[in-house]
């Protein structure tokens, strides 16, 4: 797990960053499915890093400028990335529909939460991962290369490389390479 950092979401530069991202997401979501060339400049304006990607509508993020997409990224419909902290996604990663990444959280104490204070921590997803539909990945989590996260999982702790993990909370079910040898 990555360490958490305190953030004041009302800082003018953060407010402006969210506004910019909402406008770019709106432009992206308004494109027809066949408008591949029109997507690329929006991706380049929105994300900190992107080469080849395809994101189905509707996509939402807080800033975009904290999202680093590896080569050949695919996200199915209704992806949400709350990127107050860095969200780094490796090469050849696929998201099912309704995948959500939350690099932010709020204080547990109600009085402290009422101040608007937020905490954030990086999320890292290694190369060649597949995140099943409806999975939620929380702040501070790293998912190792080649892993598969089952649909509907709540990932609240690190997942090692090369495994299938699922559930709420998400737990390792099997090692992919050992399962292949047994077949």
C-alpha positions in Angstrom: 0.0 0.0 0.0 1.2 3.5 -0.9 1.3 6.2 1.9 -1.6 8.6 2.0 -1.2 12.4 1.5 -3.6 15.0 2.7 -5.2 17.2 0.0 -7.3 20.4 0.1 -9.6 19.9 -2.9 -10.7 23.6 -2.8 -7.2 24.9 -3.8 -7.8 27.1 -7.0 -5.5 25.0 -9.2 -7.3 21.8 -8.2 -10.8 23.3 -8.8 -9.5 24.5 -12.3 -8.0 21.1 -13.0 -11.3 19.3 -12.2 -13.2 21.8 -14.4 -10.8 21.2 -17.3 -11.1 17.4 -17.0 -14.9 17.5 -16.9 -15.0 19.5 -20.1 -12.6 17.1 -21.8 -14.5 14.1 -20.6 -17.7 15.7 -21.9 -16.1 16.1 -25.3 -14.8 12.5 -25.3 -18.2 11.1 -24.3 -20.0 13.1 -27.1 -18.0 11.4 -29.9 -19.5 8.7 -32.0 -18.0 5.2 -31.7 -16.5 5.4 -35.2 -14.6 8.7 -34.5 -11.3 7.1 -33.6 -9.1 9.9 -34.9 -11.0 12.5 -32.9 -10.4 10.7 -29.7 -6.6 10.9 -29.8 -6.1 14.7 -29.3 -8.6 14.6 -26.4 -6.7 11.7 -24.8 -3.5 13.6 -25.2 -5.0 16.8 -23.7 -6.6 14.9 -20.8 -4.0 12.3 -19.7 -0.5 12.7 -18.4 0.6 9.9 -20.6 -1.1 8.0 -23.4 0.0 6.3 -26.6 -2.6 3.8 -28.0 -5.9 3.6 -26.1 -9.6 3.1 -26.6 -12.1 4.2 -24.0 -15.8 3.4 -24.5 -18.2 6.1 -23.4 -18.9 7.1 -20.8 -15.6 7.9 -19.1 -15.2 10.2 -16.1 -12.1 11.4 -14.1 -11.2 14.1 -11.6 -8.1 15.6 -13.3 -6.8 13.3 -16.0 -3.4 14.9 -15.5 -2.6 12.3 -12.9 -3.4 9.3 -15.2 -0.6 7.5 -16.9 -1.8 5.0 -19.5 0.4 2.3 -20.9 0.3 1.2 -24.6 -2.8 -0.4 -25.9 -5.1 0.4 -23.0 -8.8 -0.5 -23.2 -11.6 0.6 -20.9 -15.2 -0.6 -21.5 -18.3 1.6 -20.8 -18.7 3.7 -17.6 -15.1 3.8 -16.3 -14.5 6.2 -13.4 -11.0 7.2 -12.3 -10.7 9.6 -9.3 -7.1 10.6 -9.9 -6.3 13.0 -7.1 -3.1 11.0 -6.8 -1.2 9.3 -9.6 -2.9 6.4 -11.3 -0.4 4.4 -13.4 -1.8 1.7 -15.7 0.6 -0.6 -17.6 0.7 -1.8 -21.2 -2.0 -4.1 -22.6 -4.4 -3.5 -19.7 -8.1 -4.1 -20.2 -11.0 -2.9 -18.0 -14.5 -4.4 -18.1 -17.5 -2.2 -17.9 -18.1 -0.1 -14.8 -14.6 -0.4 -13.5 -13.8 2.3 -10.9 -10.4 3.5 -9.5 -10.5 5.7 -6.4 -7.1 7.2 -5.6 -8.9 9.4 -2.9 -10.7 8.8 0.4 -12.0 11.0 3.2 -11.5 11.1 6.9 -13.4 8.7 9.1 -14.2 11.3 11.7 -17.4 13.2 10.8 -16.1 16.6 12.1 -12.8 16.2 10.2 -14.7 15.0 7.0 -16.9 18.1 7.2 -13.9 20.3 6.6 -13.7 19.0 3.1 -10.3 17.4 3.7 -9.3 14.5 1.5 -6.6 11.9 1.5 -5.0 10.3 -1.6 -2.6 7.6 -2.5 -1.3 6.3 -5.8 -2.8 3.3 -7.7 -0.6 1.1 -9.9 -1.8 -1.6 -12.3 1.0 -3.6 -13.9 1.3 -4.7 -17.6 -1.1 -7.3 -19.0 -3.8 -7.1 -16.3 -7.5 -7.6 -16.8 -9.9 -5.9 -14.4 -13.3 -7.5 -14.5 -16.5 -5.5 -14.8 -17.7 -3.6 -11.8 -14.4 -4.0 -9.9 -13.5 -1.1 -7.6 -9.8 -0.4 -6.8 -9.1 1.7 -3.8 -6.4 4.3 -3.0 -2.9 2.9 -2.4 -3.4 -0.4 -4.2 -0.8 -2.0 -6.5 -1.9 -4.9 -8.8 1.0 -6.9 -10.1 1.6 -7.6 -13.8 -0.5 -10.3 -15.5 -3.1 -10.5 -12.8 -6.8 -10.9 -13.3 -9.3 -9.2 -11.0 -12.7 -10.9 -10.9 -15.9 -9.0 -11.8 -17.5 -7.1 -8.9 -14.3 -7.3 -6.7 -13.4 -4.6 -4.1 -9.6 -4.3 -4.2 -8.5 -2.8 -0.9 -5.0 -4.3 -0.7 -2.1 -5.1 -3.0 -2.5 -8.1 -5.4 0.7 -9.9 -6.5 1.7 -10.5 -10.1 0.3 -13.5 -12.1 -2.8 -14.4 -10.0 -6.5 -14.5 -10.3 -8.1 -12.5 -7.4 -11.7 -11.8 -6.6 -14.2 -11.0 -3.9 -15.1 -8.4 -1.4 -12.6 -7.9 -0.1 -10.5 -9.1 -3.1 -8.3 -12.1 -2.3 -6.0 -14.3 -4.4 -7.8 -17.4 -5.7 -5.1 -19.0 -7.7 -1.8 -18.6 -9.4 -2.3 -18.3 -13.1 0.9 -20.1 -14.1 0.3 -23.0 -11.7 -3.3 -23.3 -12.9 -2.1 -23.5 -16.6 0.4 -26.3 -15.7 -2.3 -28.3 -14.1 -4.5 -28.2 -17.3 
